[in-house]
């Protein structure tokens, strides 16, 4: 049997795909940098070998799956070429793999991971479902009928896919290191829409998605009653939201989500619409929605020494607003402290004003140095530019995390797509150490 070697196995999609192939009884190994990433935890649980990058990892007989962050000049990929091995880019492999299932691609500028996780959870209550989630989680149960996956728009990688269905959550300007402007982003999503084979489930409250044209039916969901699926009679509490769903203005069913924020309701509506289209019973959808507690690094709550700490992947102004709204619904009587680390210099520069506006709605704001990426690790912009734009914002480095405690029993939101967890863990360590009684 083929041995699949993943070059860049700790990438969120790569890790998920490796888990799927492992579940499907393939032999899997991979390589990456030695720095810890949370996406490696499920790989280690499955005892999938993770090796340091080294051209000597590549041996005859392997099939190489290459992460999109690594160029053809990477030593492992050069060695594979030298040996005449097949090298397949992640998105190309995924596009071929899904053809054996009823496939559902979840795409959009924001909310892809949460919606993919929710859809996988709900459909798994109806039929065996394989899934690839952007938080580094993947499963490939035997006899899977469905394949649910996250379809990323970056560099138009999602054009490698021809899914049966697509859920489109929204269209917004992001990835300014690749997309020129909003028209360029819109063009990419329009191309993706034409590749869908059965139906598109789209958020009709999003003005950009209202302009989507396709060769298949487009079913809209949202709060506005003009949508095919709309949420009404909404009750919000700290424990989540309850809402009635109307299908083309006729009452369908009442649902509950334990997650907070308007985006949680919208994500649920997209999943409900897809499941309705596939004939999933309302009672199954209801039960599965009510038992979904989210995905990794999307409003992940822990308590340390009596302090509420939230880990969240939010790295775009729209996502920051959604995270803050969730926090205010879940913790209405708490002060909110936002600790944010911008991700990439191009995004920070392009959306500087929007970042300032979204963060200003928090009670207190702390900003960490900009985190680069494999594709962009340096820039002239510094975090001071953003600090200056937000009244009473503070700069935070790893040595000063203890200063956060001045806010007492607040809710501490650590947001970012880089290594923001470094700051969060340092704060937790400080709190735990402080709690220990002094001994001589």
N, C-alpha and C positions, 0 to 999 in steps of 0.2 A: 504493500500500500504506500501511496505517496506520503512523504514527510513534508509538511508545509512549514517553511521557515518565514517568520514575520520580521522584517526589518523595520524596527520602530514599534514593537509590540505593546508598549505602554500608552500609545495614543488611544484616545477614548473609543474611536470606532474600531481600531485594530485589536484592542483588547477584547471588545465585544465579539468580533468576528472569530478570533482565536477560540473563545469559549464555545461558540456555536459549532465550529468544526470539531472541537474536542468532544462535545456532546454527541456529535454524529459519528463518533468512533474513528476519526482521523487522527494520525499522529501529528502533533503540533509542538513547535518550539519557537522561540523568538529572541531578539536581541534589542538592546536599547542602552541609553545612558544609565549610569549606576545611581543617579539621584532618585529618591523615592517619589512616586506618584501614586495617588490613591487608586488609580485604575489597575495597579498591579496586584491588589489584594485578592480579587477573585481568581486571577491566574495562579497565584501561589496556593490558593485553596484547592485548585484542581491539579496541583503539582505539574503545571506546564512549565518547562524549563525557560528561564529568562537569563540570557547570557549577555556579557558586555559586548558592545560592538567590536567585531574583529572579522577580517576577511576570511580567516581560517574557520569561521563558523559554517561557511558555505561548502557543502560537499556534493559529490555527484549523486544524482537521483532525487534531489530536492526540487520542490516548486517554491519559488520565492514570491511572497506577497509583500509589496513595498509600500510603506507609508507615504502619504502625499507630501510630507514635510521634507523628504530626503531626495536630493537630486540624483540623476543617473550616474554622477561621478562619485557617489558614496562607495567606499572600498568594498563593502559586501556586494553591491550591485555590479561593480566592475568584475569582481571575482566570479559572480554568477554568469556574467556574459562570457568571460574567459572559458568557463566550463561548458558553455552552451546550454545553460539551464533556462527554463521558462521563468521570466520575471513578469508578474502581473501587478499593476497598480491596484491599490485597495478598492477604488470606486469601480474599476473595470471588473474585478473579480466579483464584487457584490452584485453588479448589474447582471452577470451571468447566473449567479447562484440562485437568485430569487425567482428565476423562471419556472422552477418546479413547484411553486406555491401560488395561492391567491395572495398577491403582495399589496401592501399598503405603505406608501411612503409618506412620512410626516415631514413637511417642510414649512419654511417661514423664517422671517428674520429673528423672531423671538418665540419662545415657548415650545420649540421642537422636542426637546428632551423630556419635559414634563408630560407633553401630550403623547409622545411615543410610549413612555412608561405606563401611562394610564390606559392607553388602548391595548397594550400587551396584557395588562392585568385583567381588563374586562373581557377581551376575546378569549383569554385562557380559561375563563369560566364557561365558555360556549363550545370550544373545540381546541385540540392541541395546536399550539401557536409557537413558532420560532420568533425570536425578536432580537433586535440589535438596537440598544439604547445608547445615546451619546454620553452617558455617565460612566461608561466602561462596563456595562452589564449586557451579557448576551446569553441566550439559551437556545438549544436546538433539540427539543423533544422528538422522540421517534414518532413517525406518523403525523407530523405537523401538517395541518391544512393551510394555515395562514403564515405569512412572513411579514412581520411589522418592523419597519426600520426608519431610522432618522436619515433624512436626505438633506445634506448641507449644500448651500448655494455657493460657497466660497470657490472661486476659480471655475464656476459653472460645473463642478464635479457631479451635481445631480443630473446632468444631461446624459450620464452613462446609464441611467435607469429608465425602464419602461414599466412602471408599476400598473397594476390593475386599478388601484385607487390612489388618490393623493388627498391628504388633509393639508390645507394651506391656512396657517394661523394668522399671518399678516405679512406685509411687505414694507420694509423700512430701509433707510440708508445705513449700511454698515460695511465693514471691510474696505475702508477707503484706500488701503494699499493695493487693492485690485479693481474695485468698481470705480468708475470715473464720476458718476453722479447717480441721482435717483432714476433717471431714464435708463441707465445701463443696468441697474438692479431690476427694474421693471421688465426690461427686455429678456433678462435671464429667466425670470419666473414665467414669462409668457412662453418662452421656448419649452420650459419644463411642462407647462400645462398641455402642450400639444403632444407630449409623449405618454400621457395617461390613457389607459385603454378602456376603462369602464365608467368612472365618474370622479368628479372632483368635489370634495367637501370643503367649502371656503367660508371664512368669516366675513359675512356681509356688512359688518360694522366698519370694516377696513376699506377706506376709500380706494386704495390701490387695487385691492382684490375685486372690487366691483367692475373693474375694467378688464378682467381676465376673460379671454376667449379660448374656447377649446372645441375639440371634435367630439366631446362626450358631454353628458349633462353636468351642469354646475349647480350643486345644492348649497344654499347659503344658510348659515347659522349666525345667531347674535342676539343682542338685547332688543333691537328694533323689531317691532311686530311685522315689518315687511319681509323679514327673512323666512325661509321655508321652515326652519326650526328656531323658535324663539323662547327665551326664558322670561317668565313673568312671576309675579307674586313672590318676590325674593325676600327671604328672611336671613339676615346676617347676624352671626353671634361669634363669640370667641372660639366656639367649637366647630365653626365652618358655616356653610350656607345651605339652605333648603330652597328649592325653586320648582315651579311647574314648567313643564315643557309643552309647547303648543306646536303641532305640525300643520303648517299652512292654516293657522288660526283655529285649529281644532285641538282641544285638550288631549294630550297623549298620556302623560304620567308625571308623578312627583318624584324628584330625586334629591339626594343629599350628598354633599361632598364635605369631608372633614378638613379640607384645605381652605385657606382664607384668600380673599382678594377677588376682584372681578375676573382676572385672568383665569382663575381656577374654574369659575363657572363657564367661561368661554371654551376652555380646553375640554371640559365635560360635554358641552354641547356638540363640539366637533366629533367626539367619540360616540355620543348618543346617535348622531345623524348617520355616521358610518355603520354602526351596529344595526340601526333600524333598516338601512338599505340592504344589509346582509341577512335580515330576518332573525336577528338575535332577540330573544324574549325580553320584554321590558323588566320582568322580575329579576332576570340574571344581570342585566345592566345595573339595575338599582342596587342589588347586593354587592356587586363588584365595585361600583363607584364608592359606596359607603365604607369599603374596607381598604381603599388605596391611600397610603400614607406618604406618597411622594417618591422622588428619585434622589440619588446622591447629590449633595451639594446644591439642592434647590430648597431653600428654607429648612435646612437641617438643624433642628433645635437640640441643644444639650444644656445641662445645668451643671455648673462648676462652682463649688463653695457658695451656693445660694444665688449665683448670678446666671441669668438667662443669656445664652450665647447662640447666635444663629450664623451658620455657615451658608453662603449663597454665591452662586456663580455669576450673578448680575455684573455685566461689564459694559452695558450700553445704557444711555439715559432712560430709555423706555423701560428697560428691565429694572433699573434702580427704583423708578416710580412704582412699579408693580410690587417690588419687594417691600418698600416702605408702606404701601397700602395694606399689604398682607399683615405686616407687623402691627399696624395701628388697629386692624380689626381683631387680631388675635390677642393683643395686649393693650386694650384701650386705656388702662390706668397706669401705664408705665411710660417713663421717659425713653426716647429712642436715640441711641448713639450709633451713628453710621461711621464705620471704618472702611474706607474704600481705596483700592489699589487700581489705578488705570492699567489697561492692557493694550499695548502697542502705542508707539509715538504717533503714528498716522491717525489712528482713531481718536486719540486724546486731542490732537490738534484740530481735526476736522469737526469734532463735536464739543469743543471746549465750553461754549456758552450753554449748550444743552445739558452737559454734565453739571455745571454750576446751578442751573435752574432745578434739576431733579434732586440734587443733594440738599439744596436749601430747605426742603420740606422736612428734613430730619431735625430733631431737637438739638443735636450736637454733631459736628462733622470733623473727622480726622482723616488725613490723606497721606498715603504712603508713596514712596518713589514709584515712578512708572515702570511697569514690567515689560521688557521686550519680548521677543519670541524667536523661534528658530529662523523665521523668515525676516526678522527685523529686530536686531538686538542693540541698536544705538540710535540716538536722535538728539537734536539740539534743544528740544523742549524739556523743561524741568517741571516738577510738580508744583513749584512755587507759582507758576502762572495760574493754576487752578485754585490754589490756596488764596490768592489775591482776589479772586472773583466771588468768593463765598464769605459772607460776613461771619466773623468769629470762628472760621475754620482753623484747624491746627495741623501742623506737620507732625507725622508720627514715624519714628524709626524703631528698630527692634529694641534699642536700649531704653526707650521711653514708654513702653507699653504699660508699665505700672501706673502711669499718669491717668489711664482710663478709669481707674477705680474711684476717682473723685466723684463719679456720677452714681455711685452706690448701686442700688438694685434696679438699674435700668435694663433695657433690652439692648444687647450689643450685637449689631449687624456687621459681620465681616464679609465684604462683598468684593468680588474680583475673579478674573480668570487666570491669574498668574500664580504666585506663591503666597497669596494672602493668608493661607493657613499657617504659614510660618509665624505671622504676627498673632493670629488667634491662639495657636498652641503656646506661644510665649506668654500670653496673657493668662491662659489657663494654668500654666506652670507657676506663674507668679501667685495666682490666687490659691492654688493648692499648697504651695510652700508657706504662704502667709498664714494659712489655716493650721499648719502644724505647730504644736506647742514647742516652745524653746526648751532644749535640753543641753545641759552643760557636760 
